[in-house]
Amino acid sequence: MEISRRDAVIGLLALSGALSAIGETEKSQPILGPTVFKWEDMKPVKTATGEVRSLCKAPTATVDQLEMHVSTLNPGLASHPPHRHVNEELIILREGECETLSNGNWIKVTPGSVVFNASNSLHGFRNVGTVPAVYHVINWSPNKDTTAKQTA
C-alpha cells in the first residue's frame, strides 16, 4: 500500500493537532487535592491597602478555579471599589471591624462574621475600625461544563 502525498499531508496535520492538544493538557494546572495551608507558611506580600497571603488558585474536582487568600486591610481603606463577578465568594473576618456592601446595604461585620457574595451581586469591603482588619477570602468559579448544562 502506497501513501499518497495528500495522505501524508493530512497525517502530518493530524499529528500536529494531536501534539498541540497534548501540550495544552500538560500546561493546565493539576487538580487541587487534599491540602493543609499553615499560617506560618503563608508569606505576606505588601499591597497598596495592606498585605495579602496567597494560598492557592487552582482547579478542583468540582470547580474550574478555587482561589484562597488572607488579606490585611489597613484602617480607613477599602479593598477595592464595589464590583461584580461571576464567581461566588466567602469572606471570614478574623480581626478588626469592617463594613461589607451586601444587597445594596453597608453592614458592619466583626471578628467571626462570615460574608457570602453571590454570583454577580454588587459587593465591597472596607475597614471602618482603628486597627488593621484580617480576613480570609475563599472564592470559586463555576464548573463550565455544569454551567453549560444548566443554561442549555
DOZA-924710 format. One record per residue (C-alpha): residue number from 1; x, y, z. Coordinates in nm, 4 decimals. Layout:
BEGIN
<k=NUM | X=X | Y=Y | Z=Z>
...
***
This chain:
BEGIN
<k=1 | X=0.0000 | Y=0.0000 | Z=0.0000>
<k=2 | X=0.1414 | Y=0.3340 | Z=-0.1059>
<k=3 | X=0.0846 | Y=0.6556 | Z=0.0817>
<k=4 | X=-0.0083 | Y=0.9457 | Z=-0.1407>
<k=5 | X=0.1256 | Y=1.2956 | Z=-0.0921>
<k=6 | X=-0.2280 | Y=1.4011 | Z=0.0072>
<k=7 | X=-0.2446 | Y=1.1283 | Z=0.2769>
<k=8 | X=0.0979 | Y=1.2314 | Z=0.4111>
<k=9 | X=-0.0059 | Y=1.5977 | Z=0.4398>
<k=10 | X=-0.3326 | Y=1.5048 | Z=0.6156>
<k=11 | X=-0.1408 | Y=1.2754 | Z=0.8510>
<k=12 | X=0.1098 | Y=1.5479 | Z=0.9386>
<k=13 | X=-0.1703 | Y=1.7978 | Z=1.0034>
<k=14 | X=-0.3495 | Y=1.5489 | Z=1.2298>
<k=15 | X=-0.0255 | Y=1.4743 | Z=1.4160>
<k=16 | X=0.0392 | Y=1.8458 | Z=1.4632>
<k=17 | X=-0.3112 | Y=1.8928 | Z=1.6096>
<k=18 | X=-0.2729 | Y=1.5966 | Z=1.8430>
<k=19 | X=0.0651 | Y=1.7170 | Z=1.9706>
<k=20 | X=-0.0777 | Y=2.0641 | Z=2.0259>
<k=21 | X=-0.3652 | Y=1.9197 | Z=2.2322>
<k=22 | X=-0.1201 | Y=1.7171 | Z=2.4418>
<k=23 | X=0.0867 | Y=2.0310 | Z=2.5010>
<k=24 | X=-0.2203 | Y=2.2215 | Z=2.6216>
<k=25 | X=-0.3128 | Y=1.9403 | Z=2.8609>
<k=26 | X=0.0380 | Y=1.9430 | Z=3.0066>
<k=27 | X=0.0210 | Y=2.3234 | Z=3.0577>
<k=28 | X=-0.3089 | Y=2.3084 | Z=3.2502>
<k=29 | X=-0.2901 | Y=2.3106 | Z=3.6286>
<k=30 | X=-0.3302 | Y=1.9859 | Z=3.8181>
<k=31 | X=-0.6455 | Y=1.9316 | Z=4.0211>
<k=32 | X=-0.6008 | Y=2.0510 | Z=4.3810>
<k=33 | X=-0.6262 | Y=1.7591 | Z=4.6189>
<k=34 | X=-0.6258 | Y=1.7429 | Z=4.9975>
<k=35 | X=-0.4017 | Y=2.0220 | Z=5.1243>
<k=36 | X=-0.3203 | Y=2.1946 | Z=5.4518>
<k=37 | X=-0.2269 | Y=2.5633 | Z=5.4488>
<k=38 | X=-0.0342 | Y=2.6522 | Z=5.7668>
<k=39 | X=-0.0385 | Y=3.0132 | Z=5.8850>
<k=40 | X=0.3380 | Y=3.0139 | Z=5.9452>
<k=41 | X=0.3956 | Y=2.9139 | Z=5.5807>
<k=42 | X=0.1779 | Y=3.1929 | Z=5.4364>
<k=43 | X=0.4151 | Y=3.4656 | Z=5.3190>
<k=44 | X=0.2725 | Y=3.8208 | Z=5.3397>
<k=45 | X=0.3144 | Y=4.0445 | Z=5.0338>
<k=46 | X=0.2665 | Y=4.4204 | Z=5.0751>
<k=47 | X=-0.0152 | Y=4.5825 | Z=4.8753>
<k=48 | X=-0.1414 | Y=4.9406 | Z=4.8403>
<k=49 | X=-0.4086 | Y=4.8693 | Z=5.1033>
<k=50 | X=-0.2209 | Y=4.6377 | Z=5.3437>
<k=51 | X=-0.0945 | Y=4.2917 | Z=5.2569>
<k=52 | X=-0.2047 | Y=3.9594 | Z=5.1124>
<k=53 | X=-0.1112 | Y=3.5981 | Z=5.1787>
<k=54 | X=-0.1973 | Y=3.3892 | Z=4.8719>
<k=55 | X=-0.2856 | Y=3.0260 | Z=4.9362>
<k=56 | X=-0.3965 | Y=2.8829 | Z=4.6031>
<k=57 | X=-0.5543 | Y=2.9489 | Z=4.2661>
<k=58 | X=-0.6231 | Y=2.6124 | Z=4.1055>
<k=59 | X=-0.8957 | Y=2.3873 | Z=3.9678>
<k=60 | X=-1.0529 | Y=2.1260 | Z=4.1953>
<k=61 | X=-1.2547 | Y=1.8156 | Z=4.1168>
<k=62 | X=-1.5770 | Y=2.0214 | Z=4.1169>
<k=63 | X=-1.4885 | Y=2.3823 | Z=4.0235>
<k=64 | X=-1.2816 | Y=2.5350 | Z=3.7448>
<k=65 | X=-1.0925 | Y=2.7540 | Z=3.9906>
<k=66 | X=-1.0640 | Y=2.7772 | Z=4.3679>
<k=67 | X=-0.8828 | Y=3.0883 | Z=4.4860>
<k=68 | X=-0.7999 | Y=3.1496 | Z=4.8523>
<k=69 | X=-0.6054 | Y=3.4226 | Z=5.0244>
<k=70 | X=-0.5808 | Y=3.6089 | Z=5.3537>
<k=71 | X=-0.5900 | Y=3.9876 | Z=5.3322>
<k=72 | X=-0.4877 | Y=4.2530 | Z=5.5803>
<k=73 | X=-0.6709 | Y=4.5807 | Z=5.5179>
<k=74 | X=-0.5396 | Y=4.8989 | Z=5.6770>
<k=75 | X=-0.7795 | Y=5.1229 | Z=5.8759>
<k=76 | X=-0.9962 | Y=5.3588 | Z=5.6715>
<k=77 | X=-0.9345 | Y=5.1773 | Z=5.3422>
<k=78 | X=-1.1472 | Y=4.9703 | Z=5.1056>
<k=79 | X=-1.0115 | Y=4.6551 | Z=4.9439>
<k=80 | X=-1.1325 | Y=4.7915 | Z=4.6066>
<k=81 | X=-1.4359 | Y=4.9768 | Z=4.4709>
<k=82 | X=-1.7696 | Y=4.7887 | Z=4.4777>
<k=83 | X=-1.7820 | Y=4.5441 | Z=4.1878>
<k=84 | X=-1.9433 | Y=4.2259 | Z=4.0492>
<k=85 | X=-1.8061 | Y=3.8973 | Z=3.9177>
<k=86 | X=-1.9453 | Y=3.5564 | Z=3.8231>
<k=87 | X=-1.7530 | Y=3.3682 | Z=4.0910>
<k=88 | X=-1.9003 | Y=3.3287 | Z=4.4383>
<k=89 | X=-1.7051 | Y=3.4286 | Z=4.7456>
<k=90 | X=-1.6865 | Y=3.3833 | Z=5.1218>
<k=91 | X=-1.5131 | Y=3.6340 | Z=5.3468>
<k=92 | X=-1.4408 | Y=3.5323 | Z=5.7071>
<k=93 | X=-1.3331 | Y=3.8228 | Z=5.9276>
<k=94 | X=-1.0562 | Y=3.7190 | Z=6.1656>
<k=95 | X=-0.9597 | Y=4.0551 | Z=6.3210>
<k=96 | X=-1.0863 | Y=4.4136 | Z=6.3087>
<k=97 | X=-1.4127 | Y=4.5901 | Z=6.2219>
<k=98 | X=-1.5316 | Y=4.6223 | Z=5.8645>
<k=99 | X=-1.8365 | Y=4.7002 | Z=5.6586>
<k=100 | X=-1.9499 | Y=4.4921 | Z=5.3651>
<k=101 | X=-2.1765 | Y=4.6032 | Z=5.0827>
<k=102 | X=-2.4410 | Y=4.3317 | Z=5.0648>
<k=103 | X=-2.7718 | Y=4.3509 | Z=4.8799>
<k=104 | X=-2.7366 | Y=4.7292 | Z=4.8431>
<k=105 | X=-2.6625 | Y=4.7994 | Z=5.2123>
<k=106 | X=-2.3402 | Y=4.8579 | Z=5.4048>
<k=107 | X=-2.3440 | Y=4.6183 | Z=5.7029>
<k=108 | X=-2.0941 | Y=4.6204 | Z=5.9907>
<k=109 | X=-1.9080 | Y=4.2925 | Z=6.0466>
<k=110 | X=-1.6926 | Y=4.1946 | Z=6.3450>
<k=111 | X=-1.4484 | Y=3.9070 | Z=6.4095>
<k=112 | X=-1.6029 | Y=3.5698 | Z=6.3328>
<k=113 | X=-1.8539 | Y=3.7146 | Z=6.0852>
<k=114 | X=-1.8952 | Y=3.5368 | Z=5.7528>
<k=115 | X=-1.9952 | Y=3.7210 | Z=5.4348>
<k=116 | X=-2.1273 | Y=3.5419 | Z=5.1265>
<k=117 | X=-2.1056 | Y=3.7334 | Z=4.7988>
<k=118 | X=-2.3375 | Y=3.5684 | Z=4.5486>
<k=119 | X=-2.2571 | Y=3.5455 | Z=4.1793>
<k=120 | X=-2.2914 | Y=3.8817 | Z=4.0006>
<k=121 | X=-2.4008 | Y=4.0641 | Z=4.3189>
<k=122 | X=-2.2604 | Y=4.4126 | Z=4.3761>
<k=123 | X=-2.0287 | Y=4.3917 | Z=4.6771>
<k=124 | X=-1.7494 | Y=4.5762 | Z=4.8524>
<k=125 | X=-1.5463 | Y=4.5576 | Z=5.1735>
<k=126 | X=-1.3933 | Y=4.8377 | Z=5.3822>
<k=127 | X=-1.2133 | Y=4.8689 | Z=5.7161>
<k=128 | X=-1.4089 | Y=5.1070 | Z=5.9426>
<k=129 | X=-1.2033 | Y=5.0285 | Z=6.2544>
<k=130 | X=-0.8864 | Y=5.1758 | Z=6.4008>
<k=131 | X=-0.6645 | Y=4.8687 | Z=6.3565>
<k=132 | X=-0.5784 | Y=4.6552 | Z=6.0532>
<k=133 | X=-0.8502 | Y=4.4047 | Z=5.9609>
<k=134 | X=-0.7505 | Y=4.0489 | Z=5.8719>
<k=135 | X=-0.9888 | Y=3.8300 | Z=5.6740>
<k=136 | X=-0.9860 | Y=3.5048 | Z=5.4810>
<k=137 | X=-1.1258 | Y=3.5013 | Z=5.1267>
<k=138 | X=-1.2426 | Y=3.1832 | Z=4.9552>
<k=139 | X=-1.3826 | Y=3.2171 | Z=4.6063>
<k=140 | X=-1.4679 | Y=2.9724 | Z=4.3357>
<k=141 | X=-1.5556 | Y=2.9896 | Z=3.9696>
<k=142 | X=-1.8339 | Y=2.7687 | Z=3.8377>
<k=143 | X=-1.7596 | Y=2.4496 | Z=3.6534>
<k=144 | X=-1.8044 | Y=2.5466 | Z=3.2881>
<k=145 | X=-1.9418 | Y=2.2024 | Z=3.1970>
<k=146 | X=-2.2045 | Y=2.2246 | Z=3.4711>
<k=147 | X=-2.2888 | Y=2.5869 | Z=3.3844>
<k=148 | X=-2.3353 | Y=2.4985 | Z=3.0173>
<k=149 | X=-2.5687 | Y=2.2102 | Z=3.1063>
<k=150 | X=-2.7771 | Y=2.4309 | Z=3.3374>
<k=151 | X=-2.8259 | Y=2.7013 | Z=3.0735>
<k=152 | X=-2.8886 | Y=2.4610 | Z=2.7862>
***
